[in-house]
Amino acid sequence: MKENDLLKRTFDIGVACLKYLRKLEHNQENNLIRFQLGKSCTSVGANYEESQAGSSKADFTNKVKISLREARESNYWLRILK
């Protein structure tokens, strides 16, 4: 069976994002973004991981779509930080 590269990459980006968040200055605005981005960036991989055990094609598709939404949200928070 071929290795699913996307499983590894979504996990790796979640870890990298959490490490990045540790470096942010602690203030009210960053704390809000830290919370939101931490949830969304780890949710990308978590939902994609869950999609691999989908009970149906529709369940698989739904979980992948949730991962995409979480990735878009993460991108939003990263743009705000930039």
Sequence and secondary structure as in RCSB ss.txt:
>XXXX:A:sequence
MKENDLLKRTFDIGVACLKYLRKLEHNQENNLIRFQLGKSCTSVGANYEESQAGSSKADFTNKVKISLREARESN
YWLRILK
>XXXX:A:secstr
    HHHHHHHHHHHHHHHHHHTS  SHHHHHHHHHHHHHHHHHHHHHHHHTT SSHHHHHHHHHHHHHHHHHHH
HHHHHH 
